[in-house]
Amino acid sequence: MIFPFISFHLAHQMLDEREMRALEGVCAHRHNADSCIDDYIGRHQLDTGYQVRGAMEEGENLFGITDPAFLCHTSAYFSALRAAEIFWRKAEAPFGFDTLQDLHGELFGDIDPFAGMLRTYPEGIYCAPGLIESQGEEILFRLQTDGYLGGKEAMLPGYLGDLLALHPFARGNRMAVHLLFEQMGRFRHWQVDWSVLDLQTMASCEDEAVMGRGHGLSAYLLPAICPKTQSGSTR
């Protein structure tokens, strides 16, 4: 079985049979992500000696992959494997802005040379790069003050919109921010039922929340939040 959080984020990727077995094995704690990633690299003969030449915003990757669809698939598969491993570790406070950076680095560090590094260039409506760290630390301080939403789960959509509005990384913001809240929920014994959510609908609601229109995200997300069914569960 694949964890619902991972299935949600793989909604637009079709894994082949070998990839599916590998991911199920990591979710079941039978395999480790390193061996699965090494197998994928060997099977697709990826260039492990590629020298990164571009800038953060140019979509550079550690293997020099130029096919956008293949790059997206590889990144999604690798990050799914890493997320599965993270779920087998105990979620522990404190959760600071550096925690978000660490999670992003772990999720995408196998393919993204800038994983865990904050965006350094302007990006449309999102937070100015020079303010990302200070704003992020302020948001995470408020989350700590609010007990990581234990008993205050109704505040999740607002905090989610605030963090996504930072757009702290060049790529992979949505999954990293979702994972941060997933870890908080595991720690404070609440959870999002990702199995009842749709990635495209969620993304649309989140984009509206970033624009200051958060009612849709609240209406969509709050019914999916519930107490954990089993204390200490990794799912």
N, C-alpha and C positions, 0 to 999 in steps of 0.2 A: 504494500500500500504506500502511496506517495502522500506526504503530508498535505492537507488542504491548502495551506499557505503557498506551497510550491506549485501545486496544480493551478492555483489562481494566477500565479505569475508566469506560468508556461502556457497560458490559454491560447496564444497565437503561434506556438511552436509545436511541430510534430516530431517527436523523438522516434528514432528507429528502434527496432526490437532490442538491439544490444544496449543502446543508451537507456532504454526504459528499464531493462533488467539491472543495469548498473545503478541507476538512481534508486530503484526499489531496494537494492541491496544496501545502499548507504542509509536510506530511511529506516531500514530494519536493523541497522548497526552490524551488518554482516561484512560490508566492504568499507574501505576508506576512500575519500574523495581523491587523494593523490594518485592512487593506482588507476582509478577510473579516468582521470584527466590524462595521465600518461598513456593509457590505452588509446584514448581518442587522438592524442597528438601523433602517436605512431601510426594509427589506422589511416589518418588523413595526411600523413607526412608533412606536418606543419613545420615551418622553418623556425627552429628554436634559437638560431643564431642571428635572427633579424635585428638590425640596429634601428632603433626608433629615431626618426628624423624630424617629425612634425611637432606641432604645438598641441596643447591640450584640446583645443576646439576643433582640430582637424580630423578627429576620429582615428588617430594612430592606435595600433595595437601591437602586442609583443611578437606576433607572428607575421606581420606584414600582409594580413588578409585584405584583399581589395574588393571582394564580392560582398556587398552590403548584407544580402540575405544570409550568406554563410557566416559572416561576422556576427550578425544578430543571433543566429542559432547557436553558435559556439559560446558566445557570452551568456546566453540564457541557460544553456546546459551546464556550463561550469559554475555559474552562480547558484543554480538549483542544487548541485552537489554540495557546494559549500554551505548553503542554508541548511541542508539536511544534517550536516555535521554539527552546525551551531545548535540545532534543536536538541542534540543529545548531550549538550552541556547545561549545567545548571545556570539559570538566569540570575545574576546577582547585581544588586545596586552597589554604588551609585551609578546612574545613567547620566553622563554628562555629554556635552557636545563632542568631546573626544571619543565617546562611545560610538556615536554615529559615524565618525570618521573611521574608526577601527572596523566597524561592521562593513562599511563600503569597501575598505581595503581588503577585507577577507572575502567578500562576495565576488569582487571583480579583479583582484590582484593577479589572477592567473592569466589575464588577457589584456588588462588596461594598465599601461605604464603610469597612469596618473591616478590610480585607485587610491582613495583615502585623502587625496589632495584637494584643497578647496579651489573652486573656480576663480580665475584671476582676470577675467574679461567680462564686459557687460553682456547681459543676456536678456534682451527685451524688457518685459515688465518686472523681472525678478530683482531681488535685492542687489544693490551695488556691491561689487566684489570686496571692497574695503570694509564693508559693514557685516559681512556674512558671519564671521567668527563671533563678534560681540553680540550680534542679534541672536545667534544660535545659542550662545552661552546663557543669555537672558531667558530665552524660551525654556531651556532645560532646567534652569534654576526655578522657574515658575512651576514646571512639572514636578520637580522634587518637592517644592512647597505644597503642592496639591497631592502629595502622596502617590505619585505616579498613577493617579486616577483611580486608586482603589476606593470604591464607593462614589466616585465622581466620573463614571464612564461617559456620562452625557457631554463632558467637556472634550472628548476625544476629537470630534470633527473640527472644532475650532483650533486645537493644537496641531492637528494634522495639516490643516490649511496654512497655518503660520510657518511650519517647517518647510512645506513644499514651496511656499513663496520665497524662501531663501534660495532655492535651487543651488545648493552648495557645491555640487559636483558637475563635471562636464556631462557625465552620463550616469544612468543607474540611480537617479535620485528617488524615484518612486519606491522601488523595491527596498532600498536601504532605509528609508524613512518608515515604511511599513514594518520592516523587521525590527526597528528600534521599538516601536509600539508593541509588537508581538512579544518582545522580550520583557517589556514592562508588564504586560498582561500576565505573562507566565510568573513573574515575580509577585504580583499583587493579586493573583488568582481571579482574573477575568480574562476573557478571550473574545476574539472576533471569529465568527463562523464564516471563514472564507469560502466555504462550499456553496453558500447561498448568494454570493456576490459575483458580479460579472466584471471583468477587467476593463472593458471598454466603457461601460456605464460608470464604473467607479472613477476612471480617469476623467471622464467628462464632468462629473460632479466635483472632483478635486480641482479641476481647472477653473470652474465657476467659483469655488471657494477662494482660490488664489486671487481672483478678481474682486473679492469682497462680497460675493453672493453665496453664502454658506448654507442656506436653507436646504438646498437640494442634497448636499452631502450629508447633513444631519438626518434628513428624512430617509435617505438610502442606507446609511451606515448604522445608525443607532439600533434598528431592529435586529441587526446581526451580532450585537454585543451581548454576552451573557456570562454568568459565573462559570468558572472552570468546572467540568464535570468530575474531574479527578485531581485532587491536589498533588502537585509535583509532576503531572503528566508532561511529556515532551511534545505533545501534539496540540 
